């Protein structure tokens, strides 16, 4: 799967593309932005999302926001598709693509249905219209350069600091194998305890476990954007709004290979080779995000660790597969959720933070937040 296909295949890739095309300053881009907003709002209303639109009353300066219905019918999918085919595209600079990737990750929510804009851009007519945007982005080679920077010698661990940083997982406090064994036993017990939920109606189930990641106490690391900025600083699923972090390079001595997930079929391969059933545990939340009710599996990380020293989720696989139904076989499927793009989980204890600790923080750069080394 090439990058263009990855960008079009999944909601996270399409959200990146829509963020780029809607960032333009041309009048056509501004008109498209309003059209997407109106169509998304109408879609959210139709499915009962409980959204409310507010406008400012023009006749009274400083008036309070007032609830308002749309004055006109929202544009059709066909009209938005035509706008996408003709709107001038902004220059795809690294800063713009990085901002669009961050925006896409911010909208990843796997405990509820995709938001209205993600749903809107899943329409096949808009997917087709986004092809020119995908070609525009892929032709720059920028995302490909980020993929190439994620090497074993360029792995960076992030420790969040400041407000909301309390209680985060600290890596390396327990041997990796002990963590994996405890994780396996805990998830197996959750699945046994939830078996009765398979007979319940979906609307009677409470929200629960939704992330199929390895244990949080393992060492985790990322490759980098330009200027040695770890990708995981800006790209955090379900984050806590952290604005400062300590960053340190990891030295890893691998005796076994690292499994690289570069497209969704590699995740499916892990699920086939090391299956762990989670049909009851994940039923409610994975139904919410995918609309599918059936047999679910995820990789058994304790078993994976017998053959691999780490698993890396590449940018392309994230953009194409995060939150999507990934078919494992004719009866079973899986979901990538809660795993940040370009993140590697390490199953070995031969991991050592090296070099100096670097401090990074968020700064305002012309109305947008950027991470800068301090």
C-alpha positions as CSV (number, residue, x, y, z in Angstrom):
1,X,0.0,0.0,0.0
2,X,1.6,3.3,-1.1
3,X,1.2,6.5,0.8
4,X,-1.6,7.8,-1.4
5,X,-3.6,4.7,-0.7
6,X,-2.9,4.9,3.0
7,X,-4.1,8.5,3.1
8,X,-7.4,7.6,1.4
9,X,-8.1,4.2,3.0
10,X,-8.8,5.3,6.6
11,X,-10.6,8.0,8.5
12,X,-7.3,9.3,10.1
13,X,-5.7,9.7,6.7
14,X,-8.7,11.4,5.2
15,X,-9.0,13.7,8.2
16,X,-5.3,14.7,7.5
17,X,-6.2,15.5,3.9
18,X,-9.4,17.4,4.7
19,X,-7.4,19.5,7.3
20,X,-4.9,20.4,4.6
21,X,-7.4,21.3,1.9
22,X,-9.6,23.3,4.4
23,X,-6.5,25.3,5.6
24,X,-6.3,27.3,2.3
25,X,-6.9,31.0,2.3
26,X,-8.4,31.3,-1.2
27,X,-12.1,32.3,-1.4
28,X,-12.9,28.8,-2.8
29,X,-11.3,27.2,0.2
30,X,-13.2,29.4,2.6
31,X,-16.5,28.5,0.8
32,X,-15.6,24.8,1.0
33,X,-14.8,25.1,4.7
34,X,-18.3,26.6,5.4
35,X,-19.9,23.9,3.2
36,X,-18.2,21.1,5.1
37,X,-19.2,22.7,8.4
38,X,-22.8,22.9,7.3
39,X,-22.9,19.4,5.9
40,X,-21.3,17.9,9.0
41,X,-23.7,19.8,11.2
42,X,-26.7,18.5,9.3
43,X,-25.3,15.0,9.4
44,X,-24.8,15.2,13.2
45,X,-28.4,16.5,13.6
46,X,-29.8,13.7,11.5
47,X,-28.2,11.0,13.5
48,X,-29.1,12.6,16.8
49,X,-25.7,13.7,18.1
50,X,-27.2,16.5,20.1
51,X,-25.2,19.3,18.4
52,X,-26.2,22.9,18.6
53,X,-25.0,25.7,16.4
54,X,-24.5,29.2,17.7
55,X,-24.1,32.4,15.7
56,X,-23.5,36.0,16.7
57,X,-26.4,38.4,16.2
58,X,-25.2,41.0,13.7
59,X,-27.6,43.8,14.7
60,X,-26.2,44.2,18.2
61,X,-22.5,44.4,18.8
62,X,-21.4,42.3,21.8
63,X,-24.7,40.3,21.8
64,X,-24.7,37.0,23.4
65,X,-24.4,33.9,21.2
66,X,-27.8,32.6,20.1
67,X,-28.9,29.2,19.0
68,X,-29.6,29.3,15.3
69,X,-30.8,26.8,12.7
70,X,-29.1,26.8,9.3
71,X,-30.5,29.5,7.0
72,X,-30.1,27.4,4.0
73,X,-30.0,23.7,3.1
74,X,-26.6,22.2,3.6
75,X,-24.7,21.6,0.3
76,X,-25.0,18.1,-1.1
77,X,-22.2,15.5,-1.2
78,X,-22.0,16.0,-5.0
79,X,-21.5,19.8,-4.6
80,X,-18.8,19.3,-1.9
81,X,-17.1,16.7,-4.2
82,X,-17.0,19.2,-7.0
83,X,-15.5,21.9,-4.8
84,X,-12.8,19.4,-3.7
85,X,-11.9,18.7,-7.3
86,X,-11.4,22.4,-8.1
87,X,-10.4,24.2,-4.9
88,X,-6.8,25.6,-5.0
89,X,-4.5,23.5,-2.8
90,X,-2.2,25.2,-0.3
91,X,1.5,24.5,-0.6
92,X,2.1,21.3,1.4
93,X,4.9,22.4,3.6
94,X,6.2,20.3,6.5
95,X,4.5,22.6,9.1
96,X,1.2,22.3,7.4
97,X,1.3,18.5,7.1
98,X,2.5,18.1,10.7
99,X,-0.4,20.3,11.9
100,X,-2.8,18.3,9.8
101,X,-1.5,15.0,11.2
102,X,-1.8,16.4,14.8
103,X,-5.4,17.5,14.1
104,X,-6.3,14.1,12.8
105,X,-4.9,12.3,15.8
106,X,-6.7,14.7,18.1
107,X,-10.0,13.6,16.6
108,X,-9.4,9.9,17.2
109,X,-12.1,8.7,19.6
110,X,-12.8,4.9,19.7
111,X,-15.4,4.8,22.5
112,X,-18.0,6.5,20.3
113,X,-19.0,6.8,16.6
114,X,-16.7,8.7,14.3
115,X,-17.5,12.4,14.5
116,X,-19.6,14.0,11.7
117,X,-16.7,15.2,9.7
118,X,-14.9,11.9,9.7
119,X,-18.2,10.3,8.7
120,X,-18.8,12.8,5.9
121,X,-15.4,12.3,4.4
122,X,-16.0,8.5,4.4
123,X,-18.5,8.9,1.6
124,X,-17.0,7.2,-1.5
125,X,-17.7,10.3,-3.6
126,X,-15.6,12.5,-1.3
127,X,-12.9,9.8,-1.0
128,X,-12.6,9.9,-4.8
129,X,-12.5,13.7,-4.8
130,X,-9.7,13.7,-2.2
131,X,-7.4,11.7,-4.5
132,X,-5.9,14.9,-5.9
133,X,-5.1,16.1,-2.3
134,X,-3.6,12.7,-1.5
135,X,-1.4,12.9,-4.6
136,X,-0.4,16.5,-3.7
137,X,0.7,15.4,-0.2
138,X,2.4,12.2,-1.3
139,X,4.4,13.9,-4.0
140,X,6.2,16.1,-1.5
141,X,7.9,13.1,0.1
142,X,7.6,14.7,3.5
143,X,5.6,12.0,5.3
144,X,7.9,9.4,3.7
145,X,10.9,11.2,5.2
146,X,9.3,10.9,8.6
147,X,8.8,7.2,8.1
148,X,12.5,6.8,7.1
149,X,13.6,8.6,10.3
150,X,12.1,5.9,12.5
151,X,15.2,3.7,12.9
152,X,16.4,1.7,15.8
153,X,19.2,4.3,16.4
154,X,16.7,7.2,16.4
155,X,14.2,6.3,19.1
156,X,13.1,8.8,21.7
157,X,11.3,8.3,25.0
158,X,8.8,11.0,26.2
159,X,8.1,11.7,29.8
160,X,5.3,14.3,30.3
161,X,5.8,16.9,33.0
162,X,3.7,19.7,34.5
163,X,0.0,19.8,34.9
164,X,-1.9,16.5,34.4
165,X,1.3,14.5,34.3
166,X,0.7,12.8,37.6
167,X,0.1,9.0,37.5
168,X,1.6,8.3,34.1
169,X,3.2,5.0,33.5
170,X,6.9,4.8,34.3
171,X,8.8,2.4,32.0
172,X,11.2,-0.3,33.2
173,X,10.0,-0.6,36.8
174,X,9.2,-4.3,36.2
175,X,10.7,-6.8,33.8
176,X,9.0,-6.8,30.5
177,X,8.0,-10.5,30.7
178,X,6.4,-10.0,34.1
179,X,4.4,-7.1,32.7
180,X,3.3,-9.1,29.7
181,X,2.3,-12.1,31.8
182,X,0.2,-9.9,34.2
183,X,-1.4,-8.1,31.2
184,X,-2.3,-11.4,29.6
185,X,-3.9,-12.8,32.8
186,X,-5.8,-9.6,33.4
187,X,-7.2,-9.3,29.9
188,X,-8.2,-13.0,29.9
189,X,-10.0,-12.5,33.2
190,X,-11.8,-9.4,31.8
191,X,-12.9,-11.5,28.8
192,X,-14.2,-14.3,31.0
193,X,-16.0,-11.9,33.3
194,X,-17.7,-10.1,30.3
195,X,-18.9,-13.3,28.5
196,X,-22.5,-12.6,29.6
197,X,-22.3,-9.3,27.7
198,X,-22.4,-11.2,24.4
199,X,-26.0,-12.1,25.1
200,X,-27.1,-8.5,26.1
201,X,-28.5,-5.9,23.8
202,X,-25.9,-3.3,22.8
203,X,-27.7,-0.4,24.4
204,X,-27.6,-2.1,27.7
205,X,-23.8,-2.4,27.8
206,X,-21.6,0.1,29.6
207,X,-18.6,1.6,27.9
208,X,-15.4,-0.2,28.9
209,X,-12.0,-1.4,27.6
210,X,-11.2,-0.2,24.0
211,X,-7.4,-0.2,23.6
212,X,-5.6,-3.3,22.4
213,X,-2.1,-2.0,23.2
214,X,0.7,-3.7,25.0
215,X,1.2,-2.9,28.8
216,X,1.8,0.8,29.4
217,X,4.7,0.1,31.7
218,X,6.9,-1.1,28.8
219,X,9.4,1.2,27.2
220,X,7.9,3.1,24.3
221,X,9.5,5.4,21.8
222,X,9.1,7.4,18.6
223,X,11.1,8.5,15.6
224,X,11.3,12.2,14.7
225,X,10.0,15.0,12.5
226,X,12.4,17.7,11.4
227,X,14.7,19.3,14.0
228,X,14.7,16.1,16.1
229,X,11.1,16.6,17.4
230,X,9.7,13.2,18.5
231,X,6.5,12.5,16.6
232,X,4.8,11.5,19.9
233,X,5.0,15.0,21.3
234,X,2.3,16.4,19.0
235,X,0.6,13.1,18.0
236,X,-1.2,11.8,21.1
237,X,-4.4,9.9,21.1
238,X,-6.8,10.7,24.0
239,X,-4.1,13.0,25.5
240,X,-4.4,15.1,28.6
241,X,-3.3,18.4,27.1
242,X,0.3,18.1,28.2
243,X,2.4,21.2,27.3
244,X,5.9,20.2,28.5
245,X,8.0,17.0,28.4
246,X,11.4,15.5,29.0
247,X,12.8,13.6,26.0
248,X,15.7,11.2,26.0
249,X,17.1,8.9,23.3
250,X,16.8,5.2,23.9
251,X,19.5,2.6,23.1
252,X,18.0,-0.8,22.4
253,X,19.9,-4.0,22.1
254,X,17.7,-6.4,20.1
255,X,18.3,-10.1,20.0
256,X,15.0,-10.7,18.1
257,X,13.6,-8.7,15.3
258,X,11.1,-5.8,15.6
259,X,7.7,-6.3,13.9
260,X,6.9,-3.3,11.8
261,X,3.2,-2.6,11.1
262,X,3.4,-0.6,7.9
263,X,-0.1,-1.3,6.6
264,X,-3.3,-2.7,8.2
265,X,-2.7,-6.3,6.8
266,X,0.3,-6.6,9.1
267,X,-1.9,-6.0,12.1
268,X,-4.2,-8.7,10.7
269,X,-1.2,-11.0,10.3
270,X,-0.3,-10.5,14.0
271,X,-3.9,-11.4,15.0
272,X,-3.9,-14.6,12.9
273,X,-0.5,-15.7,14.3
274,X,-1.0,-14.7,17.9
275,X,-4.8,-14.5,18.4
276,X,-6.4,-13.4,21.6
277,X,-10.2,-13.3,21.6
278,X,-11.7,-10.0,23.0
279,X,-15.2,-10.3,21.6
280,X,-16.9,-9.6,25.0
281,X,-14.3,-7.1,26.3
282,X,-14.3,-4.9,23.3
283,X,-17.9,-5.5,22.0
284,X,-19.6,-2.2,23.0
285,X,-16.8,0.2,22.2
286,X,-15.6,-1.4,19.0
287,X,-19.2,-1.5,17.8
288,X,-19.6,2.2,18.6
289,X,-16.5,3.1,16.5
290,X,-17.1,0.6,13.6
291,X,-20.7,-0.4,13.6
292,X,-19.7,-4.1,13.6
293,X,-21.0,-6.6,16.1
294,X,-19.2,-9.9,15.8
295,X,-16.1,-11.9,16.8
296,X,-13.1,-9.7,17.8
297,X,-9.5,-10.6,18.3
298,X,-6.3,-8.7,19.0
299,X,-2.6,-9.7,19.2
300,X,-1.6,-11.7,22.3
301,X,1.4,-9.5,23.2
302,X,2.9,-12.1,25.6
303,X,3.0,-14.6,22.7
304,X,4.3,-11.9,20.2
305,X,7.2,-11.2,22.6
306,X,8.4,-14.7,22.3
307,X,9.4,-14.0,18.7
308,X,9.9,-10.2,18.6
309,X,11.6,-7.6,20.8
310,X,9.2,-4.9,19.8
311,X,6.3,-3.8,17.6
312,X,6.2,-0.6,15.7
313,X,3.1,1.1,14.3
314,X,4.2,3.0,11.2
315,X,2.6,6.2,10.0
316,X,1.1,4.7,6.9
317,X,-0.6,1.9,8.9
318,X,-1.9,4.4,11.4
319,X,-3.4,6.7,8.7
320,X,-5.0,3.7,6.9
321,X,-6.1,1.5,9.7
322,X,-6.6,3.3,13.0
323,X,-10.2,2.9,14.1
324,X,-11.2,0.8,11.1
325,X,-12.4,-2.7,10.8
326,X,-9.4,-4.9,10.0
327,X,-10.5,-8.3,8.7
328,X,-8.5,-11.2,10.2
329,X,-10.4,-14.0,8.4
330,X,-14.0,-14.7,7.3
331,X,-15.3,-14.6,10.9
332,X,-13.0,-12.4,13.0
333,X,-11.8,-8.8,12.8
334,X,-9.8,-6.4,14.9
335,X,-9.2,-2.7,15.5
336,X,-6.1,-0.5,16.0
337,X,-7.0,2.0,18.7
338,X,-5.2,4.0,21.3
339,X,-1.8,3.4,19.7
340,X,-0.1,6.6,18.6
341,X,1.4,6.9,15.1
342,X,5.1,5.8,14.8
343,X,5.1,4.4,18.4
344,X,7.2,1.4,19.2
345,X,6.5,-0.8,22.3
346,X,9.6,-2.7,23.4
347,X,9.3,-6.2,24.8
348,X,13.0,-6.5,25.9
349,X,14.7,-5.3,29.0
350,X,17.8,-4.4,27.1
351,X,16.6,-0.8,26.8
352,X,18.7,2.1,28.2
353,X,18.0,5.9,28.2
354,X,21.2,7.6,27.0
355,X,22.6,11.0,26.2
356,X,21.3,14.2,27.9
357,X,17.7,14.9,28.9
358,X,16.1,17.4,26.5
359,X,13.3,19.7,27.6
360,X,10.5,20.4,25.1
361,X,7.5,22.7,25.5
362,X,4.6,24.1,23.6
363,X,4.9,27.7,22.3
364,X,2.5,30.0,20.4
365,X,3.6,30.5,16.8
366,X,1.3,32.9,15.1
367,X,-1.9,31.5,16.6
368,X,-0.9,27.9,16.5
369,X,0.8,25.7,19.1
370,X,4.2,24.2,18.2
371,X,6.6,22.1,20.2
372,X,10.1,23.7,20.6
373,X,13.2,22.5,22.4
374,X,14.1,24.7,25.4
